[in-house]
Amino acid sequence: MLIGEVARRSGVSARMLRHYDSLGLVRPTGRTDGGYREYSGQDVQRIFHIESLRSLGLSLRDVKRALDDPGFAPSQLVDDLIRQTQERIAVETELLTRLRRIDAAEPAGWEDVLQTVSLLQALGSKSAGTRQRAALSSATEDPVPVEALVQAALSETDPHVAGALRWALAQSGDRGPALLAEGLGSPSAPVRERAVKSLAEITTPEATTLLRDALTHADLTVRRWAALALGARGATEAIPTLIDMVVGGTNDVDAADALSTLANDAVPTGDTASADDAVSTDDTALADQIATGLIDRLTDATAAPSARRRLTQALADIPGTTATHALTELTHDKDHAVALTATYVLGMRDDVGEVLSEGPAAAPSP
């Protein structure tokens, strides 16, 4: 078979076949009477083997070794090829991501493109100060694509830079929550925590809905951060998780503050109500619900002493006679620290006289 026909059948150009011949990769086994190269069936099969190995990324030198050296093991070479391919894909993926972010910024000219590239590079800088300045500027004079802010927020480990990125995301519009929701599904626990913390800074209805969904997340840390954010927004669904946090001692002060905010916002006092306003049953229902939840955990026989002290402290900031009744009884608690705490906070409540005039209530069991 002459070189032209081999080229047509194999798809390898005649020029490349001559190059293979010069390298000793595949030499035609025969010559015609006129001196032209003549390839046998085995020669053509070797050509196909060469092309198959080249398709894996092997150099021509490695192809020759693979075909001619019986001791040439493929395992190490294949491992190297896998690593090189992964590195090449990572570089190309990073380039594609950067191009998409530039496109999302809708540049009007090359000056806008260069400005966006500069900000993206600053967000990826090794300097925390540079990253922080880029985050702050992204929400003011130099907009950055939301996707870039989200990726930076989900990967940032410096607390100051992370705070700036969360602030920038809160100013960036409506696309942030949906992108952060993907972070909640990350296999990485730190990424999930950063995602829920970022959502907590965004006050849109979509962000609030995602935080409500996060109350049932498999990750306990996600549930806790969602509950703290929702408590500040008046979402009563967060109450059970907040009480659990008080019992468990994780962010218990923040959780108690959130419960206090929920309860006090429901009961108009001071400047929020006029002197002639009567506090309705509906106003006090939420405060009583929170107080009852705390009392139930106080009376749990399995509650640790430290948990009961935290619950007493949390109960101190809940308005209403339900909490005052419980605190009155707790002044006689067998745990001296609990009794002292209850005694101290009772002295600062306005409804103690009213409760005492009503007579004794059911005592929380220690």
C-alpha positions, 0 to 999 in steps of 0.5 A: 500500500503506497503512502497516499493510500495509507494517508487516505485510510488512516487520516494521517497526512503523508507529511506526518507519515514521512516524519514517523519514518524519520523518527523510526516510529513506523518504517514501511517494510517494502519498496516498489520497483520504482523506489516508493514506500510500500506499507504492509498491513502490520505497518498500517496497524502500527500507525493506528496504534501510534495515533491511539497513544497520541490521543492520550497525550503521549509524546512521540518519544513516549509512543515509541518507547511504549511500542518498542520497549517490552519493559516500559510500564504504562502505569506511571506514565498514565498517572503523570498524564492524569495529573497533567490533564487535571492541571490543564483542566483547572487552568482552563476552568479558571479562565472560563470562570473569569471570562464569564464573570467579565461578561456578567459585568457587561463591560462597555469597553476595554477599560471596563474589562481591565477594571473588572480583571483588576478587581477579580485579581484583587479578590484573589490576592494573598494579601488580606488587606487587598482582598478587603479593599476589593470587597468594600470597593465592589459595593461602591464605585467598582461593581464586581459580578455577584458570582465572584463575590459569592465564591470569595465569600465561601472561600475566605478564611480571614474574619475581617475580609469575610465580614467585608465580603458579606456586607458587599453581598448584602448590597449586591442585589437579588442574585446572591441568595440563590448562589449562596444556597448552593453553598449550603449544599457543599460537602465542606462544613466551613463552606456551609457555615460561610454560606449561612452567615452570608445569607444572614446578612441579606434581608431580602424575602428570598434570603429569609425563606432560605434561612427558614429552610436551613432550620431543618438542615442536616448540619447543626451549625447551619441550623444554629446560624439560621436560627439566630438570623431568623430570631432577629427577624421575628421568625417564631420558627427559630424558637426551638433551635434557640432554646436548644442553643441555650441548653447546649451552651453554643452561642447561648448568649446570642440565642438568649438575646434573640429569644428576648428580642422575639418576646419583647417585640411581641409585648408593647412597652415603654415608647412602643405603647401609650399609657392607655394601651392595654396589653392583649392576650395575643401580645403576651402569647409569644412571650409566654410560649418562649417562657414555657419552652425555657421552663420545660427544659428547666424542669427536665430531670436530665438537665445539667446544672450548667444548662439550668443556670443558662436557662434561668439567665435566659428566662430573666429577659422574657417579659410576662407573668409566666416568666415571673412566676417561674423565677419566683419559684426558682429563688428557692431552687436547690442550686444556689447559683440558680436561686441567686440569679433568679433573686437578682433578676426579680428585683428588676422586673415590674410585675413582681408585685402583681405575681405575688398578689396572685399567690403561688404558682406551680414550681419548676422542679429542679 
